[in-house]
Amino acid sequence: MNVQEILDLIEEVLDNGSSIPFSSKIAVDVDAIRSHVNEIRLELPVEIEKAQEIVEHYNSIVKKASTEASVTTSTAHKQADEIVGAAKEKAKGIVGNAEANSKATLAAATEQARKMVGTTEIARLAQEYSDKVRSQAAKDAQTIVKNAEEEAAAIVKDANIKAETVKQNAAEWASNLRQVTTRFVSDIMKNSDDVLSQSITEIRKARQSIQAAVDKR
């Protein structure tokens, strides 16, 4: 039996009191009321303990939700860093390959020109041809490197966008979780506080009624 039910019994005893003739007083079963008051004294600590347990329980819910939100945010940041890191490594590899290819092209052109050098006329023609080959190779190498750098930049940009999206989604989820949990716990704590306050108020009213009944007696 909880405090509210005991208070209802006290009110029932008061309502069933007998009117004393020629006065405004009533006769009540004092022993029954005292018995119910003792029951309240026994039950009240239990009610308070239950309210405290509710508060502690939902405080633990808030703490757990905050921890989960922090873990999610941390994981999102880690994933974002991994995405950017992988993109940078890929871009680095593309640029490195492009530079290696350009050097190989220039080396091949130089070697081809060297082999063509012989007589003066052949040397002149070979030099002209080699100059053209090296010039074209240099242009091709620049184009390769430029394209590689553009591709690498695009990869890194896309990775940064994806990483930022992951971070934002994690932050929004964490914020929503904290807000929902806080509102839920706040409502529960308010309801518990209201119930406890109501019980205390009812106990005070009952004590006043009992005292009034005793004074009339």
C-alpha positions as CSV (number, residue, x, y, z in Angstrom):
1,M,0.0,0.0,0.0
2,N,1.4,3.4,-1.0
3,V,1.1,6.8,0.8
4,Q,-1.8,7.9,-1.4
5,E,-3.9,4.9,-0.6
6,I,-3.2,5.3,3.1
7,L,-4.3,9.0,2.9
8,D,-7.5,7.8,1.2
9,L,-8.1,5.5,4.2
10,I,-7.6,8.4,6.7
11,E,-10.1,10.5,4.7
12,E,-12.5,7.6,4.8
13,V,-12.2,7.4,8.6
14,L,-12.8,11.1,8.9
15,D,-15.8,11.0,6.6
16,N,-17.3,8.1,8.7
17,G,-17.0,10.0,11.9
18,S,-20.1,10.5,14.1
19,S,-21.5,13.9,14.8
20,I,-21.6,15.0,18.4
21,P,-25.0,16.3,19.4
22,F,-25.4,20.0,20.0
23,S,-21.9,20.8,18.6
24,S,-20.0,21.1,15.4
25,K,-17.5,18.4,16.4
26,I,-17.4,14.8,15.2
27,A,-16.2,11.6,16.9
28,V,-13.6,9.6,14.9
29,D,-11.7,6.4,15.4
30,V,-8.4,7.9,16.7
31,D,-6.7,4.5,16.9
32,A,-7.4,3.8,13.3
33,I,-6.1,7.2,12.3
34,R,-2.9,6.7,14.4
35,S,-2.4,3.3,12.8
36,H,-2.7,4.9,9.4
37,V,-0.3,7.7,10.3
38,N,2.2,5.0,11.5
39,E,1.8,3.3,8.2
40,I,2.6,6.6,6.4
41,R,5.7,7.0,8.5
42,L,6.8,3.6,7.4
43,E,5.9,4.1,3.7
44,L,7.2,7.6,3.3
45,P,11.0,6.7,3.3
46,V,10.2,4.0,0.7
47,E,8.4,6.5,-1.5
48,I,11.3,8.9,-1.2
49,E,13.8,6.1,-2.0
50,K,11.8,5.1,-5.0
51,A,11.8,8.7,-6.3
52,Q,15.6,8.9,-5.7
53,E,16.0,5.6,-7.6
54,I,14.0,7.0,-10.5
55,V,16.2,10.2,-10.6
56,E,19.4,8.1,-10.5
57,H,18.2,5.8,-13.1
58,Y,17.4,8.5,-15.6
59,N,20.6,10.4,-14.8
60,S,22.4,7.2,-15.9
61,I,20.3,7.2,-19.1
62,V,21.5,10.8,-19.8
63,K,25.1,9.9,-19.1
64,K,24.9,6.8,-21.3
65,A,23.4,8.8,-24.1
66,S,26.1,11.5,-23.8
67,T,28.8,8.8,-23.9
68,E,27.2,7.2,-27.0
69,A,27.0,10.6,-28.7
70,S,30.7,11.3,-27.9
71,V,31.7,7.9,-29.2
72,T,29.7,8.4,-32.4
73,T,31.2,11.8,-33.0
74,S,34.7,10.5,-32.3
75,T,34.2,7.6,-34.7
76,A,32.9,10.0,-37.4
77,H,35.9,12.2,-37.1
78,K,38.2,9.2,-37.3
79,Q,36.4,7.9,-40.4
80,A,36.6,11.4,-42.0
81,D,40.3,11.5,-41.3
82,E,40.7,8.1,-42.8
83,I,38.8,9.1,-45.9
84,V,41.0,12.2,-46.4
85,G,44.2,10.3,-45.7
86,A,43.3,7.6,-48.2
87,A,42.5,10.2,-50.8
88,K,45.8,12.1,-50.2
89,E,47.7,8.8,-50.6
90,K,45.9,8.0,-53.8
91,A,46.5,11.5,-55.1
92,K,50.2,11.3,-54.1
93,G,50.5,8.0,-56.0
94,I,48.9,9.5,-59.1
95,V,51.2,12.5,-59.1
96,G,54.3,10.2,-58.5
97,N,53.4,8.0,-61.4
98,A,52.8,10.9,-63.7
99,E,56.2,12.4,-62.8
100,A,57.9,9.1,-63.3
101,N,56.2,8.7,-66.7
102,S,57.3,12.1,-67.7
103,K,60.9,11.5,-66.7
104,A,60.9,8.2,-68.6
105,T,59.5,9.9,-71.7
106,L,62.2,12.6,-71.6
107,A,65.0,10.0,-71.0
108,A,63.7,7.9,-74.0
109,A,63.7,11.0,-76.2
110,T,67.2,12.0,-75.2
111,E,68.5,8.5,-75.8
112,Q,66.9,8.4,-79.2
113,A,68.4,11.7,-80.2
114,R,71.9,10.6,-79.0
115,K,71.8,7.5,-81.2
116,M,71.0,9.6,-84.3
117,V,74.1,11.9,-83.9
118,G,76.8,11.0,-86.5
119,T,78.1,13.2,-89.3
120,T,77.6,17.0,-89.2
121,E,74.5,16.9,-91.4
122,I,73.1,13.9,-89.6
123,A,73.9,15.5,-86.4
124,R,72.1,18.7,-87.4
125,L,69.0,16.8,-88.5
126,A,69.2,14.6,-85.5
127,Q,69.5,17.6,-83.2
128,E,66.5,19.3,-84.8
129,Y,64.5,16.1,-84.5
130,S,65.6,15.5,-81.0
131,D,64.7,19.0,-80.0
132,K,61.2,18.5,-81.4
133,V,60.9,15.1,-79.7
134,R,62.1,16.5,-76.3
135,S,59.9,19.6,-76.7
136,Q,56.8,17.4,-77.4
137,A,57.9,15.0,-74.6
138,A,58.2,17.9,-72.2
139,K,54.7,19.2,-73.2
140,D,53.3,15.6,-72.8
141,A,55.0,15.3,-69.4
142,Q,53.5,18.7,-68.3
143,T,50.1,17.6,-69.4
144,I,50.4,14.3,-67.6
145,V,51.5,16.0,-64.4
146,K,48.8,18.7,-64.7
147,N,46.0,16.1,-65.3
148,A,47.3,14.0,-62.4
149,E,47.4,17.0,-60.1
150,E,43.8,18.0,-61.1
151,E,42.6,14.5,-60.5
152,A,44.4,14.3,-57.2
153,A,42.9,17.7,-56.2
154,A,39.4,16.5,-57.2
155,I,39.8,13.3,-55.1
156,V,41.0,15.2,-52.1
157,K,38.1,17.7,-52.5
158,D,35.6,15.0,-52.7
159,A,37.1,13.2,-49.7
160,N,36.9,16.4,-47.7
161,I,33.3,16.9,-48.6
162,K,32.4,13.3,-47.6
163,A,34.4,13.7,-44.4
164,E,32.6,16.9,-43.5
165,T,29.2,15.3,-44.3
166,V,30.1,12.4,-41.9
167,K,31.1,14.8,-39.2
168,Q,27.9,16.9,-39.6
169,N,25.7,13.8,-39.6
170,A,27.4,12.5,-36.4
171,A,27.1,15.9,-34.7
172,E,23.4,16.2,-35.6
173,W,22.7,12.7,-34.4
174,A,24.6,13.3,-31.1
175,S,22.8,16.6,-30.6
176,N,19.3,15.1,-31.2
177,L,20.1,12.2,-28.9
178,R,21.1,14.5,-26.1
179,Q,18.0,16.7,-26.6
180,V,15.6,13.8,-26.7
181,T,17.1,12.1,-23.7
182,T,17.3,15.3,-21.7
183,R,13.6,16.1,-22.4
184,F,12.6,12.5,-21.5
185,V,14.5,12.5,-18.2
186,S,13.3,16.0,-17.4
187,D,9.7,14.9,-17.8
188,I,10.2,11.8,-15.7
189,M,12.0,13.8,-12.9
190,K,9.2,16.4,-13.0
191,N,6.5,13.8,-12.7
192,S,8.4,12.1,-9.8
193,D,8.8,15.4,-8.1
194,D,5.1,16.3,-8.6
195,V,4.0,12.9,-7.2
196,L,6.3,13.3,-4.2
197,S,5.2,16.9,-3.6
198,Q,1.6,15.8,-3.9
199,S,2.1,13.0,-1.4
200,I,3.8,15.4,1.1
201,T,1.0,17.9,0.6
202,E,-1.7,15.2,1.2
203,I,0.2,14.0,4.3
204,R,0.2,17.6,5.7
205,K,-3.5,17.9,5.0
206,A,-4.2,14.6,6.7
207,R,-2.2,15.7,9.7
208,Q,-4.1,19.0,9.9
209,S,-7.4,17.1,9.6
210,I,-6.3,14.6,12.3
211,Q,-5.2,17.5,14.5
212,A,-8.5,19.3,13.9
213,A,-10.4,16.1,14.7
214,V,-8.4,15.6,17.9
215,D,-8.8,19.2,19.0
216,K,-12.6,18.9,18.5
217,R,-12.6,15.7,20.5
